[in-house]
């Protein structure tokens, strides 16, 4: 994927600022509420413990960041980074409500150029954001750079069912996404873009190859809902690189 120009990046950022107020309710409608279950299943697989440091990229309204903060506790640190100021404002309120402010930091920033030193985090995650960045491979490289040796990089993302019987139904459903979003008082055109990024993004096997191509090891993935969503996990080798 070639990196898009700054104008395109600014348009995507403005899109997420616009949909921030209805983002959570719209996501629940589109995923039929399953995104919460997928994240819960993901948390069960992550090797994160009390006192560690986790980074959540494209954190949006902060749900996954809060989950991570609850695990690391007051002795640890969970950092959520997103380029949308409006999304982060909502995340800030959620962090307060969840009672995890002490161990949580929210930053406005670019996943393409992370403002962290090499080997800074025990775990780096990205949820439903990799398909919307200018260059997914570059973001994976950045995630690998800032995770500690033997640390994990995890991605929870929409995917494409490989079953030839399921795929047509999946494709048809995602064509309805903009209309579902409109019912939640969104601009239909915004969700046309998000529907397109979903359908154009790589499948689970191809994303596994992308993980491996940036040097992550022991890469595995788990699919949910007949392949409509996938969790990919890979490790940084013990050697500092």
Order of alpha helices (4+ residues) and beta strands (2+ residues): alpha-alpha-alpha-beta-alpha-beta-alpha-beta-beta-alpha-beta-alpha-alpha-alpha-alpha-beta-beta
